[in-house]
């Protein structure tokens, strides 16, 4: 059961990461909306520099991972590393190979649906004792 539970946890983490990435790439970024934490900072930096959001998120989170491993434990650190790097990679791939335009150009709808989608994704990740990095990484 232990091995299957681990696989199940990582499948759920992956699902949460995909939902969160969809919210960022298809709703928040094209409508110039910034989420909170590292993702929000990455969206703002992207707006001014055109650097890839996924790569910016990796840079922001690197220092916080070291603290997470030592302060919050190895299990939390491993799952968080998986989720955060997975989110950065998924955002990078969606932006580069899948994105063809926003789901909606209405900022209010983008904020409502993006927040709901991201909330479900992050909720799944937090429920599995992990984080997507940034400010939620510290508990």
C-alpha positions in Angstrom: 0.0 0.0 0.0 2.9 2.4 0.8 4.3 2.3 -2.8 0.8 2.7 -4.3 0.0 5.6 -2.0 3.2 7.3 -3.1 2.3 6.9 -6.7 -1.2 8.1 -6.0 0.1 11.2 -4.2 2.4 12.1 -7.1 -0.4 11.6 -9.6 -2.6 14.0 -7.6 0.3 16.5 -7.3 0.7 16.3 -11.1 -3.0 17.0 -11.6 -2.8 20.0 -9.3 0.2 21.3 -11.1 -1.5 21.0 -14.5 -4.6 22.9 -13.2 -2.5 25.7 -11.8 -0.4 26.0 -14.9 -3.5 26.3 -17.1 -4.8 29.1 -14.9 -1.4 30.9 -15.2 -0.9 30.5 -18.9 -4.4 30.7 -20.4 -6.1 33.1 -17.9 -3.8 35.2 -15.8 -0.9 36.0 -18.0 -2.8 37.0 -21.2 -5.1 39.2 -19.2 -2.3 40.9 -17.4 -3.4 39.5 -14.0 -0.9 38.6 -11.4 -1.5 35.8 -8.9 0.2 36.0 -5.5 3.6 34.8 -4.4 6.3 33.7 -6.8 3.9 33.1 -9.6 2.7 36.7 -9.3 6.2 38.1 -9.2 7.1 36.0 -12.3 4.1 37.3 -14.2 5.0 40.9 -13.4 8.7 40.3 -14.4 7.5 38.6 -17.6 5.3 41.6 -18.4 8.3 43.9 -18.4 11.0 41.6 -19.7 9.3 38.9 -21.8 11.4 36.3 -20.0 9.7 32.9 -19.7 7.4 32.7 -16.6 8.4 29.1 -15.9 12.1 30.0 -15.8 11.6 33.0 -13.7 9.6 30.9 -11.2 12.5 28.5 -10.9 14.9 31.3 -10.1 12.7 32.8 -7.4 12.1 29.4 -5.7 15.7 28.1 -5.6 16.7 29.7 -2.3 13.4 28.8 -0.6 13.9 25.1 -1.4 17.0 24.9 0.7 15.1 26.3 3.7 12.2 23.9 3.0 14.4 20.8 3.1 16.1 21.8 6.4 13.2 23.4 8.2 10.1 21.5 7.1 11.5 18.0 6.4 12.7 15.8 3.6 9.2 14.5 2.6 7.7 17.9 2.3 10.8 19.2 0.5 10.7 16.4 -2.0 7.1 16.8 -2.9 7.4 20.6 -3.0 10.4 20.3 -5.3 8.4 18.0 -7.6 5.4 20.3 -7.6 7.3 23.5 -8.0 9.7 22.3 -10.8 6.7 20.5 -12.3 4.7 23.8 -12.4 7.6 25.7 -13.8 8.2 23.1 -16.5 4.4 22.8 -17.3 4.1 26.6 -17.6 7.2 26.7 -19.8 5.9 23.9 -22.1 2.3 25.3 -22.3 3.7 28.8 -23.2 6.1 27.5 -25.8 4.1 24.7 -27.5 0.4 24.9 -26.7 -0.6 28.5 -26.1 -2.6 29.9 -29.0 -4.5 32.7 -27.1 -6.4 33.4 -24.0 -9.5 31.4 -23.0 -11.2 34.7 -22.4 -10.2 38.3 -23.0 -12.6 39.5 -20.2 -10.3 40.3 -17.2 -13.2 39.7 -14.7 -14.0 36.3 -16.1 -10.2 35.5 -16.2 -9.8 36.5 -12.6 -12.8 34.4 -11.4 -12.1 31.3 -13.4 -8.3 31.6 -13.1 -8.6 31.9 -9.3 -11.0 29.0 -9.1 -8.8 26.8 -11.2 -5.7 27.8 -9.4 -7.4 27.3 -6.0 -8.4 23.8 -6.9 -4.9 23.0 -8.2 -3.1 24.5 -5.2 -5.7 22.9 -2.8 -4.9 19.5 -4.2 -1.1 20.1 -3.8 -1.4 21.4 -0.2 -3.7 18.5 0.7 -0.8 16.1 -0.3 1.6 18.0 2.1 3.4 19.9 -0.6 3.6 23.4 -2.0 4.2 25.0 -5.4 7.0 27.1 -4.0 7.1 30.8 -3.3 5.4 32.2 -0.3 3.3 29.1 0.3 6.5 27.1 0.7 7.1 28.3 4.2 3.9 26.9 5.6 
